[in-house]
Amino acid sequence: MFEIPLKPMGKEDIRKLESALLVMSLFSSETLEALKNPHERLTWVDSLYTAAAAFARDKAGMPISQIADEIGVTEATIRKHLRGETKAGQLVLKAYERLSKEGFKIELPSELAGTISAEDVGKLKEKIERVKKLLNDALRELSS
């Protein structure tokens, strides 16, 4: 396992922090509860990605204008996520705080523990792989 930099010093460090924040936020009990609402599902992953990407770049010392350009959203959106004015921003901030105190850990909420079938685990792994692919595609696009 590699170390997650809390203060990224380059693109690779930013990618590591961004990925850790996204995964930790995505698997938080708060996010899993919110995802039960079918009307929320379509926007949550995108919002969490934007917040995690913004937060990692902010921790690297990038100006908001550059963050907005790289991610492809407005500066106002970036500010809202960084100030915790959005649910995604709040979740990512909590993930960063957990990461700084406990390191990179993903724990399923107690209500899910023991209730997930092998089929569900397989589906979750597929979803994780799709998210990884989307992240890698986005990172490739940003770096070109």
C-alpha positions in Angstrom: 0.0 0.0 0.0 1.2 3.5 -0.8 1.1 6.5 1.5 -1.6 9.1 0.9 0.0 12.6 1.0 -2.0 15.1 3.1 -0.2 18.0 1.5 0.4 16.9 -2.1 3.5 18.1 -3.9 2.8 17.2 -7.5 0.3 15.6 -9.9 0.8 12.1 -8.6 0.3 13.1 -5.0 -2.8 15.1 -6.0 -4.2 12.0 -7.7 -3.5 9.8 -4.7 -5.2 12.3 -2.3 -8.1 12.9 -4.7 -8.7 9.1 -5.1 -8.5 8.4 -1.4 -10.9 11.2 -0.6 -13.3 10.1 -3.3 -13.4 6.4 -2.1 -13.6 7.3 1.6 -16.4 9.7 0.9 -18.2 7.4 -1.4 -18.2 4.5 1.1 -19.1 6.7 4.2 -22.4 5.7 5.9 -23.7 9.2 5.2 -23.2 8.9 1.4 -24.6 5.3 1.3 -27.7 6.5 3.1 -28.1 9.5 0.7 -27.7 7.1 -2.3 -30.8 5.2 -1.3 -32.8 8.1 -2.7 -33.0 7.4 -6.5 -33.3 11.0 -7.4 -29.9 11.8 -5.8 -27.9 8.9 -7.3 -27.1 10.5 -10.6 -25.5 13.6 -9.2 -23.7 12.2 -6.1 -20.6 10.6 -7.7 -20.0 13.6 -9.9 -20.3 16.0 -7.0 -18.1 13.9 -4.8 -15.5 13.7 -7.6 -15.5 17.5 -8.1 -15.2 18.1 -4.3 -12.4 15.6 -3.9 -10.5 16.9 -6.9 -10.9 20.5 -5.7 -9.9 19.7 -2.1 -6.8 17.8 -3.2 -5.7 20.6 -5.5 -6.4 23.2 -2.8 -4.2 21.2 -0.4 -1.5 21.3 -3.0 -1.7 25.1 -3.0 -3.3 25.7 -6.4 -5.3 28.9 -6.9 -9.1 28.5 -7.3 -9.0 29.7 -10.9 -6.6 26.9 -11.9 -8.6 24.3 -10.0 -11.7 25.4 -11.8 -10.0 25.2 -15.2 -8.6 21.8 -14.5 -11.8 20.3 -13.3 -14.0 22.1 -15.7 -16.4 23.8 -13.3 -16.9 27.4 -12.1 -14.8 29.1 -9.5 -18.0 29.5 -7.5 -18.6 25.8 -7.4 -15.0 25.2 -6.2 -15.4 27.7 -3.5 -18.7 26.2 -2.3 -17.2 22.7 -2.1 -14.0 24.0 -0.3 -16.1 25.9 2.3 -18.3 22.9 2.9 -21.4 24.7 1.6 -22.3 21.6 -0.4 -23.0 18.1 0.9 -20.2 16.7 -1.2 -17.8 19.3 0.2 -18.8 18.4 3.8 -18.3 14.7 3.1 -14.9 15.2 1.5 -13.8 17.4 4.4 -14.9 14.7 6.9 -13.0 12.1 4.8 -9.9 14.3 4.9 -10.1 14.7 8.7 -10.5 10.9 9.0 -7.6 10.4 6.7 -5.3 12.7 8.6 -6.2 11.0 12.0 -6.6 7.3 11.0 -5.0 6.9 7.6 -6.8 5.4 4.6 -9.5 3.1 5.9 -12.8 2.0 4.4 -15.2 0.4 6.7 -18.7 -0.7 5.7 -21.4 0.8 7.9 -22.6 -1.7 10.6 -26.1 -2.0 9.0 -24.4 -3.4 5.9 -21.8 -5.6 7.6 -22.8 -9.2 7.2 -25.8 -8.4 4.9 -23.9 -8.3 1.7 -24.0 -11.3 -0.5 -21.2 -12.5 -2.7 -23.2 -11.2 -5.7 -23.5 -7.8 -4.1 -19.7 -7.8 -3.5 -19.1 -8.6 -7.1 -21.4 -5.7 -8.2 -19.6 -3.3 -5.8 -16.3 -4.4 -7.3 -17.6 -3.7 -10.8 -18.8 -0.3 -9.7 -15.5 0.5 -8.1 -13.7 -0.5 -11.3 -16.0 1.8 -13.3 -15.3 4.6 -10.9 -11.5 4.0 -11.2 -11.8 4.0 -15.0 -13.7 7.2 -15.0 -11.1 8.8 -12.7 -8.2 7.5 -14.8 -9.9 8.8 -17.9 -10.5 12.2 -16.3 -6.9 12.4 -15.1 -5.6 11.5 -18.6 -7.8 14.2 -20.1 -6.7 16.8 -17.5 -3.0 16.1 -18.1 -3.2 16.3 -21.9 
